[in-house]
């Protein structure tokens, strides 16, 4: 007897943000929902996945050229061919150029359009998910370097999100056997298109385990993008909103071929995904699974759930390993001026930044094998069969220097040395991470574009190019200098009043000239204080406020202390005015040299130069 299909909540893309309560309920129930896309989406999906069916399956040479491979162990009863790419933050990496050559330019364009449409649905869902999470001072996620994330949007933007076009085929086994056993995907969530059966166009191979443990088939509409929550959403986020990771399986009819596309939204590799017994990051998890895996799949366990970081189901009993080796205290992702800023011990120059050296603890072994560290574009490496010479080209800037290109796809990669390409000159110590202290900051910026920051990996430039606060001592000195600058502003205000009173008997032209000079100096210092605030460094901002307040206390606090006395004097003077409003005697007493008035309190003195 056929099992009843599981109903999946569906929401139109245009009004997704208007039904937050229903979305929250869907995330709690089964962690699964569908987003209804505009009319052109269904045609794009059908055309793109049909191309995957015909191109991936008919051209056997595509399996090696495109980086996919047949894995009889990946599916229990069949094989899979895959084309992989990624989106770094909000920037999609290109698909291999060979797709245009093998499948045609129209097909390559359709695949990219489909990627864009799924990304649009993902961003809409992320926005709605953020709305469903109550505001809290407790971050949703934090990294080992102290960076805190309070929104899903910021987490995804800081991550590398994996994308795959899969072609599954089932050639052996029983139709009732699972081709992918019940498991939960890692990461925050997976956004994917309904699979396409290459024979009859439909698909009924996706099964979901509901809250009661019952496995039910699910059928999706052709015009939907599916959002499926992962283990990261359930276990890694410190959120009061409960989310259930979707337990699912794949059961394909014998002899069928199935095309599919999806994007796995992860968290930053430095994000802490386990707090107890000690903090561990996503990178620690990945490393642990690499050492323990027995197949091409990365997996972990959360209690009774099998968690997959790839596509398969090889269980791993321990989700984490303890690592007592010291780690670098900073994430090397700040723009720097040139390669000399990076130390080539724990970090190197790539993407105009000091990036962490990959596998730094194995650097000596790589060098002994004749390998070199290169700044490369991984998508080019993938599409050119690991041609290092071609892969470094997208990372060469206009100045001709390796790593100076503003290309966030560029990363470090150990590769066999190429004679005519200079590798990064790595310095190897017995324990580089402990012997080489990381710099206080890298590069320099006159403004932090992400808002106020208490500390940053980018050095603050204080007003002038030469004043780069690149050490802790320099930063502290910069804060003290900023305090003095604020005091100077109040001092100039005080001196301006005092000087103008002393030259009361001078000609109006002389008094106007002196007043303009002092006022110009006052504005100059005032705008310098404003520019310090615009650096968006919280300590420097506090130094500005502290300096202005201290200067006010030292020089101008009498404006507040004697304000009542000044108003009383002004009232008495007003009583002696004649009908036409003038009284020279009173004005003389008001502005006499023996009286020290606060600027702006006494009308007759306020406008007298």
Secondary structure, 3 states (H helix, E strand, C coil): CCCCCCCCCEEECCCHHHCHHHHHHHHHHCCEEEEECCHHHHHHHHHHHHHHHHHHHHCCCHHHHCCCCCCCCCECCEEEEEEEEEEECCEECCCCCHHHHHHCHHHHHHHHHHHHHHHHHHHHHHHHHHHHCCCCCCCCEEECCCCEECCHHHHHHCCEEEEEEEEEEECCCCCCCCCEEEEEECCCEEEEECCEECCCCCCCCEEEECCCCCEEECCCCCCEEEEEECHHHHHHCCCCCCCCCCEEEECCCCCCEEEEEEEEECCCCCEEEECCCCCEEHHHHHHHHHHHCCCCCCEEEECCEEEECCCCCCCCCCCCCCCCCCCCCCCCCCECCCHHHCCCCCEEEECCEEEECCCHHHHHHHHHCCEEEEEEEHHHHHHCCCCHHHHHHCCECCCCCECCCCCCCEEEEEEECCCCCCCCCCCCCCCHHHHCCCCCCEEEECCCCCCCECCCCEEEECCCCCCEECCHHHHHHHHHHHHHHHHHHHHHHHHHHHHHHHCCCCCHHHHHHHHHHHHHHHHHHHHHHHHHHCCCEHHHHHHHHHHHHHHHHHHHCHHHHCHHHHHHHHHHHHHCCCCCCCCHHHHHHHCCCCCCCCCCCCHHHHCCC
